[in-house]
């Protein structure tokens, strides 16, 4: 039997390198079909974790649920991810999604009183902070999350392509930073797969599809399939 360390080294070395700069790439390094063929080397528990992570970040079948139940289901799934490191990655992405929803709701003219519930993938203290600072363009979080100061005017001016690129770049750099120190282990595999989604989206980029994703934000609910401008691949 192949030991796990050797098996994952074999898996990683079988994957073509990904670009350092997302926006410089023109060709998808590997198709999803070929990627899935490599992923059969994953241990069963790791395969379940990867499927759970992808499901949380690319949901497309939650339209029947309201925000409260989507968040409840999401946190339950999040807790099942065995790795603290990977759980934090997913939590970061879901928090970003929550903030995008908040931006759109406020732009749509929705007011939110401090005692009014707002469901999202943030810790309770941050959700409360957003409620109390609903009137501020960046919800008072601009110092710790400077991307909010960039995203808010782009959303307000309907600059869908610029907003799309801002979010892709933000995610890409975040994943790149986290990849340091992970070379031939399961987190390295997960990071590769998550970056694959952004490469796939960029090489098949279409302005009309970017506008469609932008318009989907109008629904401003957790059930929207493309809240983070994710493709349902």
C-alpha positions in Angstrom: 0.0 0.0 0.0 1.3 3.5 -0.9 1.7 5.6 2.3 -0.2 8.8 2.5 2.7 11.1 2.3 4.1 9.5 -0.8 0.6 9.4 -2.3 0.0 13.1 -1.9 3.4 13.9 -3.2 2.5 11.9 -6.3 -0.8 13.7 -6.6 0.7 17.2 -6.3 3.5 16.5 -8.6 1.1 15.2 -11.2 -0.7 18.6 -11.3 0.5 21.3 -13.7 1.8 24.5 -12.0 -0.6 27.4 -11.5 0.3 30.9 -12.5 1.6 33.4 -9.9 -0.5 36.2 -11.5 -4.0 35.1 -12.1 -4.7 37.8 -14.7 -1.7 36.8 -16.8 -2.9 33.3 -17.6 -4.7 32.6 -20.8 -5.1 28.8 -20.7 -6.6 26.6 -18.0 -3.7 24.4 -16.8 -5.9 21.3 -16.3 -9.5 20.5 -17.0 -11.8 19.6 -14.2 -12.1 16.1 -15.6 -8.4 15.6 -15.5 -8.2 17.2 -12.1 -10.8 14.8 -10.7 -8.8 11.9 -12.0 -5.9 13.0 -9.9 -8.1 13.6 -6.9 -9.0 9.9 -6.7 -5.8 9.5 -4.8 -7.3 11.3 -1.8 -8.1 9.3 1.3 -11.8 8.9 1.8 -12.0 11.3 4.8 -10.0 14.0 2.9 -12.2 13.5 -0.2 -15.3 14.1 2.0 -13.7 17.2 3.4 -12.9 18.6 0.0 -16.5 17.9 -1.2 -17.8 19.6 1.9 -15.6 22.6 1.3 -16.6 22.9 -2.4 -20.2 22.5 -1.5 -20.0 25.4 1.0 -18.3 27.7 -1.4 -20.2 26.9 -4.5 -23.7 26.2 -3.4 -26.3 26.3 -6.1 -29.2 24.3 -4.6 -30.1 26.3 -1.5 -32.8 28.5 -3.1 -35.5 26.7 -1.0 -33.9 27.9 2.3 -34.1 31.3 3.9 -31.0 33.1 5.2 -31.4 31.8 8.7 -31.5 28.2 7.6 -28.7 28.6 5.1 -26.4 30.1 7.8 -27.5 27.4 10.2 -26.7 24.6 7.7 -23.5 26.3 6.6 -22.1 26.5 10.2 -23.1 22.9 10.8 -21.2 21.8 7.6 -18.3 24.1 8.5 -17.9 22.4 11.9 -17.5 19.0 10.2 -14.3 20.1 8.4 -11.6 18.4 10.4 -8.7 20.8 9.8 -8.7 24.2 11.6 -6.6 25.6 8.8 -9.1 24.7 6.1 -12.1 25.6 8.3 -10.6 29.1 8.6 -10.2 29.4 4.8 -13.9 28.6 4.3 -15.0 30.9 7.1 -13.1 33.8 5.5 -14.7 33.2 2.2 -18.2 33.0 3.7 -17.6 36.1 5.7 -16.6 37.9 2.5 -19.9 36.7 1.0 -21.8 38.0 3.9 -20.3 41.5 3.6 -21.1 41.6 -0.1 -24.7 40.8 0.7 -24.8 43.6 3.3 -23.4 46.1 0.7 -26.0 45.2 -1.8 -28.9 45.3 0.7 -27.9 48.7 1.8 -27.5 49.9 -1.8 -31.0 48.7 -2.5 -32.2 51.1 0.2 -32.7 48.6 3.0 -32.4 50.0 6.4 -31.3 47.9 9.3 -32.0 48.9 12.9 -29.5 47.8 15.6 -32.1 45.3 17.0 -33.1 43.9 13.6 -31.6 40.4 12.8 -29.0 40.1 10.1 -27.9 36.6 9.4 -24.5 35.8 8.0 -21.2 34.0 8.3 -19.5 36.2 10.8 -19.1 35.9 14.5 -21.9 37.5 16.5 -19.8 40.5 17.6 -19.0 41.4 14.0 -22.6 40.9 12.9 -23.6 43.3 15.7 -21.0 45.8 14.6 -22.3 45.7 11.0 -25.9 46.3 12.3 -24.7 49.3 14.5 -22.7 50.8 11.6 -25.1 50.0 8.7 -25.1 53.7 7.7 -21.3 53.8 7.1 -20.1 53.0 3.6 -17.7 50.4 4.9 -19.7 49.4 8.0 -16.8 50.8 10.0 -14.6 47.9 8.9 -12.5 49.7 6.3 -9.3 49.6 8.4 -9.3 45.9 8.9 -10.9 45.2 5.5 -9.8 47.8 3.1 -11.3 46.0 0.1 -14.7 47.2 1.3 -13.8 50.8 0.5 -13.0 49.7 -3.0 -16.0 47.5 -3.5 -18.6 49.8 -2.3 -18.3 52.5 -5.0 -17.8 49.9 -7.7 -21.1 48.3 -6.7 -22.8 51.6 -6.5 -21.6 52.6 -10.0 -22.5 49.2 -11.5 -18.9 48.6 -12.5 -19.4 44.8 -12.7 -16.1 43.9 -14.4 -14.0 46.0 -12.0 -15.8 44.6 -9.0 -15.4 41.0 -10.3 -11.7 41.5 -10.8 -11.3 43.1 -7.4 -12.9 40.1 -5.7 -11.0 37.5 -7.8 -7.7 39.3 -7.0 -8.6 39.5 -3.3 -9.3 35.7 -3.2 -6.3 34.8 -5.3 -3.8 36.7 -3.1 -5.4 35.3 0.0 -5.0 31.7 -1.2 -1.5 32.4 -2.4 -0.4 33.6 1.0 -1.9 30.6 2.7 -0.2 28.2 0.3 3.2 29.1 1.8 4.4 26.1 3.9 2.0 23.7 2.3 3.5 21.7 -0.5 2.8 18.0 -0.4 -0.1 17.7 2.0 -3.9 17.7 1.9 -4.2 21.5 2.4 -2.0 22.0 -0.6 -4.5 19.9 -2.6 -7.4 22.0 -1.4 -5.7 25.3 -2.1 -4.9 24.0 -5.6 -8.6 23.1 -6.2 -9.8 26.5 -4.9 -7.4 28.4 -7.1 -8.5 26.3 -10.0 -12.0 27.8 -9.8 -10.6 31.3 -10.2 -8.3 30.3 -13.1 -11.2 28.7 -14.8 -13.4 31.7 -14.4 -10.7 34.1 -15.6 -9.7 32.2 -18.8 -13.4 31.9 -19.7 -14.1 35.5 -18.7 -17.1 37.1 -20.4 -18.3 40.6 -19.7 -21.9 39.6 -20.2 -21.6 36.8 -17.6 -19.9 39.2 -15.2 -22.9 41.5 -15.6 -25.2 38.6 -15.0 -23.4 37.7 -11.8 -23.5 41.4 -10.7 -27.3 41.5 -11.3 -27.8 38.3 -9.3 -26.6 40.3 -6.3 -29.8 42.3 -6.5 -31.6 39.5 -4.8 -29.3 40.2 -1.8 -30.0 36.9 -0.1 -27.8 34.0 1.0 -29.7 31.8 -1.5 -28.3 33.6 -4.5 -26.1 31.2 -6.3 -23.4 33.6 -7.3 -23.1 35.9 -4.3 -19.3 35.8 -4.4 -19.3 35.9 -8.2 -18.6 32.2 -8.2 -19.3 30.1 -11.3 -21.3 27.0 -10.7 -18.7 24.7 -12.3 
